[in-house]
Amino acid sequence: MTAAFIIAAAVSAFIAIAAMALLFFRLKELPIDASNKSSVSIIIPARNEEKNLALLLPSLRDQAVEPLEIIVVDDQSNDATAAIAEAHHCRVIRSADLPPGWYGKPWACQQGAEAARGEQLFFLDADVALERSTLARLIAHSNSHPNAVISICPWHRTEKPYEQLSVFFNLLMVGGIGAFTIKGDQATGIGLFGQTMWIPKSIYQQIGGHESVKKTILENLHLAGTLERLGIPRHCFIGKGSITMRMFPGGFRELGSSWTKGFSSGASLTSTFALTLAAIWLSGLMAISIILLLLPLAETPAHLPVLGSYLLVATTLWFLFQKIGRFTLLNALLFPIALFFYQSLFALALIRKRRGTTTQWKGRHVA
């Protein structure tokens, strides 16, 4: 029994660490090169985003390079979204009624893009904020890779204890995009992050804009699929040092609803290679967690080796946590809690999808 516990713990730890290394092997931040030339229209779809815009818009106005324009598409908000955007001298577009066959965000993005005057379009969710050099760095990278579409996963600014439960959702969002595996940019099926997308206007028009994904929840992944079929490269980065986000200030219920929305659809759109690595990684983490729970059944000589394997996994997770957000050392040491929460919510999402249950998000029902 003692040897079985030690071997099982060691094998589980090895599987978890090896799969994690392959899945996140090429994590990269936005290059630091900068440019002072700008022809970019920033487009922000906003529905009841007064609190988030109060943080985002000052960060845009403080950029080292001024954008050509900042467009806020007010998606029929019932708060001060439009007033705050106007106070920051943004161009405000009042969204037309939602046409049949459209979801809200694609419709807002489409309207903003049609009104934009820039040669580059930079779509931003309202819950992000930019560091001062970010726009200049994006312009420089775009100038060096004029046909590439760029997407950045913002660094998660957690503030409340419940937000620590997001860590595996964030990690799977980063890993599942397929851009950071050991294959790097040579991988197939590289996606785009939903919070940010930088795209030349000519390419946006070529792929049919957001009209081509008008009734999809994860429009970013569907757009990425179209870009892949046309051979257009996607360059993805993690947002540490460039873009941050505060995802769920509204509480635990908001966190659950957001991650449940389109959860299983996201898995179906993930590249096979990244999905396989993620499944192996999670399996290793689950195994070492279960072994730890069963440790009281083992003889005393097994305790230290099993705990050593567990702490090794927790240490590697702690290193990874820092790359994607403000997640605590305690969260890493107690990672089974966040892991079981992730698995439970994923199972709930699958059940809801099987039953055809819709999720309400910002006052609208989505699949």
C-alpha positions in Angstrom: 0.0 0.0 0.0 2.8 2.4 0.9 4.6 1.9 -2.4 1.4 2.2 -4.4 0.6 5.6 -2.9 4.1 6.9 -3.5 4.2 5.6 -7.1 0.7 6.9 -7.9 1.5 10.3 -6.5 4.8 10.6 -8.4 3.2 9.5 -11.7 0.3 11.9 -11.3 2.7 14.7 -10.5 4.8 13.9 -13.5 1.8 13.8 -15.8 0.4 17.1 -14.5 3.7 18.9 -14.8 4.7 17.5 -18.2 1.3 18.3 -19.7 1.3 21.8 -18.2 4.8 22.4 -19.7 3.7 21.4 -23.1 0.5 23.3 -23.0 2.0 26.6 -21.7 5.5 26.1 -23.2 5.5 29.3 -25.3 3.7 31.8 -23.1 4.7 35.2 -24.4 4.0 38.9 -23.6 3.5 41.7 -26.1 6.9 42.8 -27.5 8.2 46.1 -26.1 9.0 47.7 -29.5 7.0 50.9 -29.9 5.7 53.1 -32.7 4.4 56.7 -32.7 2.2 56.4 -35.8 -1.5 55.6 -35.4 -4.5 54.9 -37.6 -6.5 52.8 -35.3 -10.1 52.9 -34.3 -10.8 51.5 -30.8 -14.2 49.9 -30.7 -15.9 49.1 -27.3 -19.2 47.3 -27.2 -20.8 48.5 -24.0 -24.0 47.4 -22.2 -24.4 48.8 -18.8 -20.7 49.4 -18.4 -20.5 52.7 -16.5 -18.2 51.4 -13.8 -15.9 49.6 -16.2 -15.7 52.5 -18.6 -14.7 54.8 -15.8 -11.5 52.7 -15.6 -10.9 51.8 -19.2 -11.4 55.2 -20.9 -8.8 57.1 -18.8 -6.3 54.4 -19.6 -7.0 54.9 -23.3 -6.7 58.7 -23.1 -3.3 58.2 -21.3 -1.7 56.2 -24.1 1.7 57.3 -25.3 0.3 57.1 -28.8 -3.2 58.6 -29.4 -5.7 56.5 -31.3 -7.4 57.9 -34.3 -10.8 57.6 -32.5 -12.4 55.8 -29.6 -15.9 54.5 -30.4 -18.2 53.3 -27.7 -21.3 51.4 -29.0 -24.0 51.9 -26.3 -25.9 48.7 -26.5 -29.2 50.0 -25.1 -27.8 50.6 -21.7 -30.0 51.8 -18.8 -27.2 53.3 -16.8 -24.7 56.2 -17.4 -22.6 54.3 -20.1 -23.2 56.9 -22.8 -22.7 59.9 -20.5 -19.4 58.6 -19.2 -18.2 57.9 -22.8 -19.2 61.4 -23.9 -17.5 62.9 -20.9 -14.2 61.2 -22.0 -14.7 62.6 -25.5 -15.5 59.3 -27.2 -17.6 58.9 -30.2 -20.8 57.3 -29.0 -23.0 55.2 -31.3 -26.4 54.4 -30.0 -27.1 50.8 -31.0 -30.1 50.1 -33.2 -32.5 47.5 -32.0 -31.2 43.9 -32.1 -32.1 42.4 -35.4 -33.5 38.9 -35.6 -30.7 36.3 -35.7 -28.1 38.4 -33.9 -26.6 38.3 -30.4 -25.9 41.6 -28.7 -22.1 41.8 -28.7 -21.5 40.9 -32.4 -24.2 43.4 -33.4 -22.6 46.1 -31.3 -19.1 45.3 -32.8 -20.5 45.3 -36.3 -22.0 48.8 -35.9 -18.8 50.1 -34.5 -16.7 48.7 -37.3 -19.0 50.1 -40.0 -18.6 53.6 -38.5 -14.9 53.3 -37.9 -12.4 55.5 -39.9 -9.2 53.7 -39.0 -7.1 51.3 -41.1 -6.8 49.1 -38.0 -9.7 48.1 -35.8 -9.0 47.3 -32.1 -12.0 45.7 -30.4 -12.0 45.9 -26.6 -14.3 44.6 -23.9 -15.3 47.3 -21.4 -13.8 45.5 -18.4 -10.2 45.9 -19.4 -7.6 48.6 -18.9 -4.4 49.3 -20.8 -0.9 50.2 -19.6 0.4 53.5 -21.1 2.7 51.8 -23.7 0.3 49.2 -24.9 -1.1 50.9 -28.0 2.3 51.9 -29.2 3.5 48.3 -28.8 0.5 46.9 -30.6 1.0 49.4 -33.5 4.7 48.4 -33.8 3.9 44.7 -33.8 1.2 45.3 -36.4 3.6 47.2 -38.6 6.0 44.3 -38.5 3.2 41.8 -39.2 0.7 43.7 -41.3 -1.4 40.7 -42.2 -1.7 39.3 -38.7 -4.7 39.5 -36.4 -3.5 40.1 -32.8 -5.3 39.1 -29.6 -4.2 39.5 -25.9 -5.6 37.7 -22.9 -5.7 40.4 -20.2 -4.0 39.8 -16.8 -6.8 39.2 -14.3 -6.9 41.7 -11.5 -8.7 39.8 -8.7 -9.8 41.7 -5.6 -12.3 39.6 -3.7 -11.7 36.1 -2.4 -14.4 34.5 -4.6 -12.5 35.6 -7.7 -9.7 33.2 -6.8 -12.0 30.4 -8.0 -11.5 31.7 -11.6 -8.0 30.5 -11.8 -8.5 27.3 -13.7 -11.0 29.0 -16.0 -8.4 31.6 -16.8 -5.7 29.0 -17.3 -7.9 26.9 -19.6 -8.8 30.0 -21.6 -5.1 30.7 -22.1 -4.1 27.2 -22.8 -7.1 26.3 -24.9 -6.4 29.1 -27.4 -3.7 26.8 -28.8 -1.1 29.5 -29.3 1.2 28.8 -26.4 1.8 25.0 -26.8 5.2 23.6 -27.6 4.2 23.9 -31.3 4.0 27.7 -31.0 2.8 29.6 -34.0 3.1 26.5 -36.1 0.1 25.0 -34.4 -3.2 24.7 -36.2 -6.5 25.9 -34.7 -5.0 28.9 -32.9 -7.9 31.0 -31.6 -8.5 34.5 -30.4 -9.3 35.9 -27.0 -12.8 37.4 -26.6 -11.7 40.5 -24.7 -9.3 41.9 -27.3 -8.9 41.7 -31.1 -6.7 43.9 -33.3 -7.5 43.4 -37.0 -6.7 45.3 -40.2 -10.0 46.7 -41.5 -9.3 45.2 -44.9 -9.1 41.7 -43.4 -12.2 42.4 -41.2 -14.2 43.2 -44.3 -12.7 40.2 -46.2 -14.1 37.7 -43.5 -17.5 39.3 -43.4 -17.0 41.1 -40.1 -19.1 40.2 -37.2 -22.1 39.5 -39.4 -20.4 36.1 -40.2 -20.7 35.2 -36.5 -23.8 37.1 -35.7 -25.5 34.4 -33.5 -22.5 32.9 -31.8 -21.5 33.2 -28.1 -17.8 32.7 -28.6 -17.6 34.9 -31.7 -13.8 35.2 -31.2 -13.2 31.5 -31.8 -15.5 31.4 -34.7 -13.8 34.3 -36.3 -10.4 32.6 -35.7 -11.7 29.6 -37.6 -12.5 31.7 -40.6 -9.1 33.3 -40.4 -7.4 29.9 -40.3 -9.2 28.7 -43.4 -8.0 31.8 -45.2 -4.4 31.3 -44.0 -4.4 34.6 -42.0 -2.1 34.3 -39.0 -3.2 34.9 -35.4 -0.6 36.3 -32.9 -1.7 35.8 -29.3 -0.1 37.1 -26.1 -0.7 37.1 -22.4 -1.5 40.5 -21.0 0.9 40.8 -18.1 2.4 44.3 -18.4 0.1 45.5 -21.1 -3.6 44.8 -20.5 -5.5 43.9 -17.3 -9.1 43.0 -16.6 -11.5 42.8 -13.7 -14.0 40.2 -14.7 -16.5 39.7 -12.0 -17.0 42.6 -9.6 -20.7 41.8 -9.4 -20.2 38.8 -7.1 -20.1 35.0 -7.2 -23.3 34.7 -9.2 -21.9 36.8 -12.0 -18.7 34.6 -12.0 -20.8 31.4 -12.4 -23.1 32.8 -15.1 -20.2 34.1 -17.1 -18.1 30.9 -17.1 -21.2 28.8 -17.7 -22.1 30.8 -20.8 -20.8 29.0 -23.9 -18.5 26.7 -21.8 -19.0 23.5 -23.7 -19.1 25.3 -27.0 -15.6 26.6 -26.2 -14.3 23.1 -25.7 -15.7 22.0 -29.1 -13.9 24.9 -30.8 -10.5 24.2 -29.1 -7.7 22.7 -31.2 -7.4 18.9 -30.7 -3.8 19.1 -29.6 -4.4 21.8 -27.0 -7.6 20.1 -25.8 -5.7 16.8 -25.4 -2.9 18.4 -23.4 -5.4 20.2 -21.2 -7.3 17.0 -20.5 -4.1 15.2 -19.6 -3.0 18.1 -17.4 -6.4 18.2 -15.6 -6.4 14.5 -15.1 -3.0 14.6 -13.5 -4.1 17.4 -11.2 -7.3 15.5 -10.3 -5.3 12.3 -9.6 -2.8 13.9 -7.2 -5.8 15.7 -5.5 -7.6 12.4 -4.9 -4.4 10.7 -3.7 -4.0 13.5 -1.2 -7.5 13.0 0.1 -6.9 9.3 0.5 -3.5 9.8 2.2 -4.9 9.1 5.7 -5.5 5.6 4.6 -1.8 5.1 3.7 0.9 4.1 6.1 3.1 6.8 7.6 6.1 6.3 5.4 4.0 7.3 2.3 3.1 10.6 3.8 6.2 12.7 3.1 6.8 11.4 -0.5 3.1 12.0 -1.4 3.1 15.5 0.2 6.4 16.2 -1.7 4.8 15.3 -5.0 1.7 17.4 -4.2 3.8 20.5 -3.2 5.9 20.1 -6.4 2.7 20.4 -8.4 1.4 23.3 -6.3 4.8 25.1 -6.8 4.6 24.8 -10.6 1.0 26.0 -10.5 2.0 29.0 -8.4 4.5 30.0 -11.1 1.9 29.7 -13.8 -0.8 31.5 -11.7 1.4 34.7 -11.6 1.6 34.8 -15.4 -2.2 35.1 -15.9 -3.5 37.1 -12.9 -3.4 38.1 -9.3 -3.8 34.7 -7.8 -2.5 33.9 -4.3 0.0 31.4 -3.0 -2.7 30.0 -0.8 -4.8 29.3 -3.9 -1.9 27.3 -5.4 -1.4 25.4 -2.2 -5.1 24.6 -2.0 -5.5 24.2 -5.8 -8.0 21.2 -5.5 -10.7 23.6 -4.3 -10.5 25.8 -7.4 -10.1 22.6 -9.6 -13.2 20.9 -8.2 -15.1 24.1 -8.7 -14.0 24.3 -12.3 -15.0 20.6 -12.9 -18.4 21.1 -11.2 -19.3 24.2 -13.3 -18.1 22.5 -16.4 -20.4 19.5 -15.7 -23.3 21.9 -15.0 -22.7 23.6 -18.3 -22.8 20.2 -20.2 -26.1 19.3 -18.4 -27.6 22.7 -19.2 -26.6 22.4 -22.9 -28.0 18.8 -23.1 -31.3 20.1 -21.7 -31.3 23.1 -24.0 -31.3 25.5 -21.0 -30.3 29.1 -21.8 -28.1 31.4 -19.7 -29.1 35.0 -19.0 -26.3 37.5 -19.5 -26.7 41.2 -19.2 -30.5 40.9 -19.4 -30.5 38.7 -22.5 -30.8 35.0 -22.9 -28.0 33.2 -24.7 -27.6 29.6 -25.6 
